[in-house]
Structures are given as structure tokens and as C-alpha cells.
Amino acid sequence: MASTQAALTEEVRAFTAQDRALPRRRIDLVFVLGLVVALGAVMAGIASAGISITYFFQPAGAFIVIGGTLGVMLVTTPKDSLIHSFRHVIDLIASKEVNRETLIEEIIFYARVARRGSLLALEPLVPQAAHPFLGQALQLALDVSNRAELQAVLETELRMRERQGETDAKTLEVAGGFAPTIGIIGTVVGLIEVLRHFANLQSVGFGIGTAFVSTIYGLAIANLFLLPAAHRIRARVAENFEIQELIIEGVLSLTDNVHPALIRLRLSAYMRQRDVQIRDAGTAAAHEA
């Protein structure tokens, strides 16, 4: 018994001491590429029509549309939710990548430690958890002895995170709905300015074209950024939801003292098809070697 406890202590110490790669922020190249392609296509279309890009640089229209849209966001969204939405947009550009297979292997290690010792043996490992939600769930598992209460707390946390993501997406959707209308306001203001110089027909023709630039601003901001970003936030929330479900399933299995092999089978359902193919290919290559 003493030798088993010593081996377990040494294994925990080795795991704690190892330099494991934590999830790092990386530029989401697909998201950035999408923005570049969308803006590039619009600018290429304008250039092919023989219209100079500088023609669309209208400060008055930009002030009306951008300022008006920002004002609508301030009116419709509480301050804390608005700040959180802006942070979520920044996270779309540079996000943390989570390797699900590595996360599963970490949970399996915790399961082995818990079966050979007890849940209390995981206490020194909690600060080492690679994923913040995993560390939070493990700490709750140590503090809450009732399995049903633990599950209820974790699922409530999961629902609240999902709801926050939906709120962030809704904030951008609301702004995207108002931006084209505010662009029309800018167009009306431009047309009023045109009518003031109605006697000069040349100025009228130029002024009408300039006036409609505000409408283009509103449509572009809504359909090239705000609405796509809202959909991307929902996609990111769905991805995080799966990862957090994986963590909850793993932690609950720890508390149920499920065998690590069975835990692996349960959690493998959360693996992406691409990750499964890579894992199987690596296993096959190892067997061939």
C-alpha cells in the first residue's frame, strides 16, 4: 500500500512538473481571409465599373453611419454586455485553439489518479489544468460531494456561457439591422444638401451619387461585418459548448469512479471526424513502425 501511494505521489509530481503546452492565441486566418475576400470583391467590383475608390470616401456619410450605429448599440445594449461583445469580436480574430485529443488524455490521467488514490489526490493537479473550465469543474468535484448537485452546477454554468454567447451575437445582429436604415438617413441628409443647390444641374448629379454613399456604408457594415461576425460568434459558442460538455462528462465520470478505458470511449464521441482520422493514422503508423 505504501509503495502504491509513493508511486502515485511520484506520478502526480511528474505530471505537475512537466512543461505542457497550454492553449495559445492564434490568428483565425479563415475569419481574416473571409473579411479580406469580401472587401476585396466589393472594391474590385467598384473598380471594374470605372468608379474611383476615393469617390466613396465621404466623411459625412461615415460619421452618420458609424456614429449612429454605435449610438444604437449603446442604447439597446447594457454597458457590461456591450464590453463583453466587443471582447468576443476581438476573440474572433485571435482565439485559443483547444486540442480535444490532448484534453481527453488529460482527463484520462486524472481518472487514473482518482482510481488509484481518491478524488482528493487531484487537488494538487487542479491549478495545472490546461483548460480553465476543466480546472473549475475539478475544483467543484472536490468541494461538492453530491453528484447530482455537481452535475446541476456544471450544467447551469454551461447554459449561462451559452446564453452569454447568444447575447453577444444578438448585440451585433441588432446593430446590423439598424446600420442600413441609418445609412438611408445619411442619404436623405445628402439629398437635402443636393436640393439646396438645385439650380446647378452638374452639382445635382454629383451630389445625388455622393448622397447614396451613406446607404452603401450602412449595407457594407451590416452585411460584410456585423451580421457575419454574429453568425461566427454563434459557431464559436457551439464549438465551445461541445468542449465544455466533454469536460463535464469527463469530470462526472471521475466522480462515478468509471474505468479510464470507458471514459475514453465516452469522450471519443466528442472528437471531430478530422481529429479521429489523424489519430487513427498516427496509430496505424506506430503499429507499422
Stockholm file with secondary structure:
# STOCKHOLM 1.0

chainA/1-289         MASTQAALTEEVRAFTAQDRALPRRRIDLVFVLGLVVALGAVMAGIASAGISITYFFQPAGAFIVIGGTLGVMLVTTPKDSLIHSFRHVIDLIASKEVNRETLIEEIIFYARVARRGSLLALEPLVPQAAHPFLGQALQLALDVSNRAELQAVLETELRMRERQGETDAKTLEVAGGFAPTIGIIGTVVGLIEVLRHFANLQSVGFGIGTAFVSTIYGLAIANLFLLPAAHRIRARVAENFEIQELIIEGVLSLTDNVHPALIRLRLSAYMRQRDVQIRDAGTAAAHEA
#=GR chainA/1-289 SS CHHHHHHHHHHHHHHHHSCCCCCCEEECHHHHHHHHHHHHHHHHHHHHTTCCGGGGCCHHHHHHHHHHHHHHHHHHSCHHHHHHHHHHHHHHHEEECCCHHHHHHHHHHHHHHHHHSCGGGGGGGGGGCSSHHHHHHHHHHHHCCCHHHHHHHHHHHHHHHHHHHHHHHHHHHHHHHHHHHHHHHHHHHHHHHHHHTTTCHHHHHHHHHHHTHHHHHHHHHIIIIIHHHHHHHHHHHHHHHHHHHHHHHHHHHHHTTCCHHHHHHHHHTTSCHHHHHHHHHHHHHHHHC
#=GC SS_cons         CHHHHHHHHHHHHHHHHSCCCCCCEEECHHHHHHHHHHHHHHHHHHHHTTCCGGGGCCHHHHHHHHHHHHHHHHHHSCHHHHHHHHHHHHHHHEEECCCHHHHHHHHHHHHHHHHHSCGGGGGGGGGGCSSHHHHHHHHHHHHCCCHHHHHHHHHHHHHHHHHHHHHHHHHHHHHHHHHHHHHHHHHHHHHHHHHHTTTCHHHHHHHHHHHTHHHHHHHHHIIIIIHHHHHHHHHHHHHHHHHHHHHHHHHHHHHTTCCHHHHHHHHHTTSCHHHHHHHHHHHHHHHHC
//
